[in-house]
Amino acid sequence: MRSLVCVFALVLLLPAVSRGQNEMVVPDYTESGSFLNNVIVGDTTAAGARANLNRVYVLKRAGVYFISTAVRNDGWTLRIKAASGSGQMPVIYSYKNPSTAAYPNDQFDVRGNLWLKKIVMVGWSEFLPTEISLMPPRIINTNATGFSVEIDSCILSGTRAATIQTSVATHKVQITNTIFAQSGSLYNTNIGNGRPIDFRNVTVDSVVIRNCTFIDGTDRVLRHYSSVGKLEVVIFDHNTVYNALSMHGCLGLGWVGAKVQITNNLFVDHFVLGNDSTDAVRLAEFGDTRERAPSGAFRMTFVGTVPDSAGKTPTQWVVRNNYYSVSPAVQTWYNSKSSAGIGNLIPLSWHINSRIGADSVNAFRKVDITFIKATKNLIPFATYYWNEANRQKQQPNFRPEVDYQRPQWTYYVDSLNLKYQTSSPAYTGAGGEPAGSLMWWGILTNVDGSDAVSLPTAFSLHQNYPNPFNPTTTISFALPQSGFVTLKVFNILGQEVATLINSHMTAGTHERVFDAGTLSSGFYLYTLSSTKFAASRKMLLLR
C-alpha cells in the first residue's frame, strides 16, 4: 500500500515537475545588471539551438527589467509571465541601447508565437521624463506570417505609433483583462498616430479582445485601413474606452470576414474631436465605409468597415448592448463648435445598421457616466488641435499642459478606478452585468489553458464544424512541431478550390475559417500537408 501511495503521489507531481523544468526565473536588473533581451536570446545550447522550446520566462514580482534590443523569436514560441503569488507586477521598460544610444523600435519582434501574462510593458523609460521625445513607435510587432499573439492581465503603456502592430498576416490576436494607456506622442510624431492595436492592411484570422481598457490615445483603438486582407473573425466584448481624440475614428475595421461581434462595451469621451465634416485632414481616413454625408464629405462613425463586396458572403454581425457617454465638459466644448456640428455623434455606418436590422435600436445607447477616478479630459488637447495646430497633423510647439495626463504605470493599478454609478442603465445593460470592462468590478475573463502553454503530442486534422455548413465552417488541426504547412480545399473532381494556408506554422493547435460563399452545394475535401504528415477529411456544403 505504501508503494502504491508513493507511486500515486509521483504521478500527481509529474505535471508540476514538468512545468517547473520548463520555467526559468529571471533575476531583475537590480540583481543581475543584464538586459532581459540578452537573457532570452542567450538561452541556447552550445550549438546555438534554443535550450528548451517549451521555456516559460518567469519575471519576479516587483521586478524591474529592461529591453535595449527587440527580442526576436524566429519560429519558436516566446512565453513570459509574472511569478505566482501576490505583489506588484513585474515591469519591462524599453531602454536606450548602450551601443547605439537609441531606443529599440519594439520590445518584441514577433516571428513565432508570443504569450504574455501578468506583466507590465512600458515603451520608454518614463522615469526619465526628458526622454519623452525619444519614445519608440511600438511594443509588439509581428514580422513573420501565421503566428499568434496572446496577452492576458497585462498593462501596455507609452508608444508613439501603435502599441501592437501586425505588419504581416497573423493567425490570432487574443487580448484579455489588459489595460492600454498613453497611445501616441506628439513630441516626436503626428496626431494621426497613437493606436493601441494596428492591423495595418493585413489578414488576421481571429481577433478576440475581451475585458480590456483603453485610456488616453490620439487615433483609433483598432486600425485596419486600406486592407488587402480580412479580419476574418472579430470579437470586441466587455471593453472600456475612455479619453480618445479619435483622429480617424474609433474602431476602424476595414475589410472584415465571417463574423464581427461588438457587444457589452462602454465608450466614454472616446470621440473627443467629434464629427467634423469640415476637417479634410481627419476625413482622409474615413473613406473605407464608402458613405458620404449630404455635404459630400465621408461620414465619421465610431465603427467603420468596408461594405460587403458583390459576390462575397455577407458578414455575420452581432452588435448590441453597447453604451456611450459624453461628459458635460466635452459637451460644452462641442457646443462651442456648434457651427461645425461636431457633437452629432454617429455610432455605426449605414451598412452595419442594415446588417443588424432591429438590433440597431439597442446597438449603442447614450447614457450619463461618471467614473470614480480617471485621468484628466482631453479638452486642452482638442482645443490646441483646432487653434494652434489649425487642424493639421503636424503639431508645432506641443507641450505638456496640452498633452493628456502621463502618470507612471503604477497609477493604473493603484489609483485609476473606472467604476461608475450603479444607477446608470449601463450597470445592468450587458445581460445583467455592467457594460465595459468587468475588471473594474473585480471580474476577470477566463482564458482557456493554464499558465504553461501545452503543445500537441501528435499531428491531427479535425472534422470541420459545423458540418454540414452554409456558407462558413471552421477547420482545426494540431501540429506537434513547427514546419511548412498547406491546407487546401478540393471539389469531388479533385480540382483545388481554395488555399487556406501555405506558410510556415509553429507547433500548436490552429484553426481556419473556410468561406464557401461562391461555391455550389456538394461534398468537398480538405487536405492538410506538412513534411511529416498528410490527412484529408470530407465536408458537406448545403445551401
CORQUI-V574759 format. One record per residue. SS is DSSP state (2 for helix, 1 for strand, 0 for the rest). PHI is phi in radians with two decimals (999 if undefined). Layout:
BEGIN
ss = <SS:SS>
phi = <PHI:PHI>
END
This chain:
BEGIN
ss = <0:2:2:2:2:2:2:2:2:2:2:2:2:2:2:2:2:2:2:2:2:2:1:1:1:1:0:0:2:2:2:2:0:0:0:2:2:2:2:2:2:0:0:1:0:0:0:0:0:1:0:0:0:0:0:1:1:1:1:0:0:0:0:1:1:1:1:0:0:0:1:1:1:1:0:0:0:1:1:1:1:1:0:0:0:0:0:0:0:1:1:1:1:1:0:0:0:0:0:0:0:0:0:0:0:0:0:1:1:1:1:0:0:1:1:1:1:0:1:1:1:1:0:0:0:0:0:0:2:2:2:2:2:2:0:0:0:0:0:1:1:1:0:0:0:0:0:1:1:1:1:1:0:0:1:1:1:1:1:0:0:1:1:1:1:1:0:0:0:1:1:1:1:1:1:1:0:0:1:1:1:1:1:0:0:0:0:0:0:0:0:0:0:0:1:1:1:1:0:0:0:0:0:1:1:1:1:1:1:1:0:0:1:1:1:1:1:0:0:0:0:1:1:0:0:0:0:0:0:0:1:1:1:1:1:1:1:0:0:1:1:1:1:1:0:0:0:0:0:0:1:1:1:1:0:1:1:1:1:1:1:1:1:0:0:1:1:1:0:0:0:0:0:0:0:0:0:0:0:2:2:2:2:0:0:0:2:2:2:0:0:1:0:0:0:0:0:1:0:0:0:0:1:1:1:0:0:0:0:0:0:0:0:0:0:1:1:1:1:1:0:1:1:1:1:0:0:2:2:2:2:2:2:2:2:2:0:2:2:2:0:0:0:0:0:0:0:1:0:2:2:2:2:2:2:2:2:2:2:2:2:2:2:1:1:1:0:0:0:0:1:1:1:0:0:0:0:0:2:2:2:2:2:2:2:2:0:0:0:0:0:0:0:0:0:0:0:0:0:2:2:2:0:0:0:0:0:0:0:0:2:2:2:2:0:0:1:1:1:1:0:0:0:0:2:2:2:2:0:1:0:0:1:0:0:0:0:2:2:2:2:0:0:0:0:0:0:0:0:0:0:0:0:0:0:0:0:0:0:1:1:0:0:0:1:0:0:0:1:0:0:1:1:1:1:1:1:1:1:0:0:0:1:1:1:1:1:1:1:1:1:0:0:0:0:1:1:1:1:1:1:1:1:1:1:0:0:1:1:1:1:1:1:1:1:0:0:0:0:0:0:1:1:1:1:1:1:1:1:1:0:0:1:1:1:1:1:1:1:1:1:0:0>
phi = <999:-1.06:-1.11:-1.11:-1.08:-1.12:-1.12:-1.07:-1.12:-1.12:-1.07:-1.11:-1.43:-0.98:-1.04:-1.16:-1.13:-1.06:-1.11:-1.08:-1.14:-1.42:-1.52:-2.16:-1.38:-1.76:-1.06:-1.38:-1.10:-1.17:-1.55:-1.85:1.21:-1.91:-1.28:-1.05:-1.06:-1.20:-1.13:-1.23:-1.13:-1.47:-1.45:-2.35:-1.38:-1.08:-1.49:1.69:-1.37:-1.05:-1.16:-2.69:-1.24:-1.77:-1.04:-2.14:-1.50:-1.86:-1.69:-1.24:-1.03:1.15:-1.34:-2.02:-2.23:-2.26:-2.09:-1.87:-2.46:-0.97:-1.39:-1.96:-1.85:-1.33:1.41:-2.14:-1.48:-1.74:-2.14:-2.37:-2.55:-1.39:-1.08:-1.14:1.80:-1.63:1.86:-1.07:-1.13:-1.23:-2.13:-1.97:-1.79:-1.23:-2.53:-1.09:-1.18:-1.04:-1.45:-1.77:1.07:-2.07:-1.24:-1.21:-1.11:-2.43:-1.44:-2.25:-1.66:-1.48:-2.30:-2.75:-1.23:-2.21:-2.35:-2.29:-2.55:1.03:-2.26:-1.88:-2.19:-2.05:-1.30:-2.63:-1.48:-1.13:-1.37:-2.06:-1.02:-1.22:-1.61:-1.06:-1.28:-1.80:-0.92:-1.25:-1.27:-2.50:-1.90:-2.23:-2.50:-1.52:-2.32:-2.45:-1.32:1.53:-1.81:-2.19:-2.12:-2.19:-2.30:-2.40:1.01:-2.07:-2.21:-2.19:-2.52:1.40:-2.37:-1.63:-2.02:-2.49:-1.12:-2.15:-2.31:-1.79:-1.47:-2.40:-0.96:-2.22:-1.30:-2.54:-2.14:-2.17:-2.32:-2.35:0.92:-2.22:-1.92:-1.89:-2.47:0.95:-1.66:1.99:-2.62:-1.41:-1.31:-2.57:-2.79:-1.82:-1.23:-1.31:-1.60:1.72:-2.17:-1.01:-2.36:-2.14:-1.52:0.85:-2.17:-1.74:-1.42:-2.32:-1.21:-2.57:-2.13:-2.20:-2.24:-2.30:1.02:-1.97:-2.20:-2.11:-2.35:1.18:-2.76:-1.75:-2.06:-1.25:-1.18:-2.13:-2.17:-2.53:-2.20:0.86:-1.27:-1.89:-2.39:-1.65:-1.50:-1.12:-2.29:-2.21:-2.17:-2.12:-2.35:0.99:-1.97:-1.98:-2.08:-2.40:1.12:-2.19:-1.17:1.00:-0.90:-2.14:2.11:-2.05:-1.97:-1.66:-1.63:1.06:-1.43:-2.03:-1.96:-1.17:-2.65:-2.30:-2.14:-2.20:-2.45:1.10:-1.71:-2.21:-2.08:-2.22:0.80:-1.74:-2.46:-1.11:-1.28:1.30:-1.73:-1.93:-1.32:-1.77:-1.71:-1.12:-1.15:-1.18:-1.08:-1.02:-2.04:-1.85:-1.43:-1.01:-1.27:1.15:-1.83:-2.14:-1.35:-0.96:-1.23:1.69:-1.39:-1.06:-1.31:-1.71:-2.13:-1.05:-2.01:-2.45:-2.48:-1.27:-1.08:-0.99:-1.41:-1.02:1.49:-1.72:-1.23:-1.07:-1.22:-1.43:-1.85:-2.26:-2.32:-2.81:1.02:-1.81:-2.27:-2.39:-2.51:-2.03:-1.18:-0.97:-1.13:-1.22:-1.10:-1.06:-1.15:-0.99:-1.07:-1.22:-1.98:-1.05:-1.12:-1.59:1.15:-1.25:-1.44:-1.48:-1.37:-2.19:-1.16:-2.18:-1.25:-1.02:-1.06:-1.15:-0.98:-1.18:-1.34:-1.62:1.00:-1.08:-1.16:-0.98:-1.08:-1.89:-1.14:-2.38:-2.10:-1.51:-2.43:-1.66:-2.27:-2.23:-1.35:-1.17:-2.64:-2.44:-1.24:-1.13:-1.29:-1.78:-1.07:-1.01:-1.13:-1.13:-1.13:-1.03:-1.05:-1.23:-1.60:-1.20:-1.48:0.95:0.95:-2.03:-1.16:-1.26:-2.04:-1.31:0.98:-1.22:-2.61:-1.02:-1.19:-1.83:-1.30:-1.32:-1.11:-2.17:-1.26:-1.24:-1.04:-1.09:-1.00:-1.26:-1.73:-1.61:-2.15:-1.02:-2.52:-1.72:-1.18:-2.39:-1.08:-1.28:-1.39:-1.25:-1.00:-1.19:-1.10:-2.07:-1.42:-1.89:1.10:1.65:-1.81:-1.16:-1.23:1.63:-1.15:-1.39:-0.96:-1.25:-1.91:1.42:-2.05:-1.88:-1.34:-1.25:-2.04:-1.07:1.72:-1.73:-1.03:-1.49:-1.37:-1.57:-1.94:-1.06:-1.71:-2.64:-1.19:-2.78:-2.10:-1.63:-1.17:-1.10:-2.47:-1.31:-2.65:-1.08:-2.48:-2.89:-1.82:-2.02:-2.62:-1.91:-1.95:-2.12:-2.73:-2.17:-2.16:-1.34:-2.60:-1.31:2.93:-1.40:-2.32:-2.15:-2.31:-2.21:-2.08:-2.22:-1.47:-1.24:-1.55:1.47:-1.52:-1.21:-2.01:-2.85:-2.00:-1.59:-2.50:-2.70:-2.84:-1.28:-2.24:-1.50:-1.07:2.50:-1.71:-2.23:-2.56:-2.38:-1.64:-1.80:-1.86:-1.77:-1.04:-1.79:-1.81:-1.52:-1.03:2.53:-1.48:-2.38:-1.91:-2.07:-2.21:-1.84:-2.34:-2.46:-1.16:-2.14:-2.80:-2.62:-2.73:-2.33:-2.42:-1.79:-2.44:-2.16:-1.65:-2.11:-1.81>
END
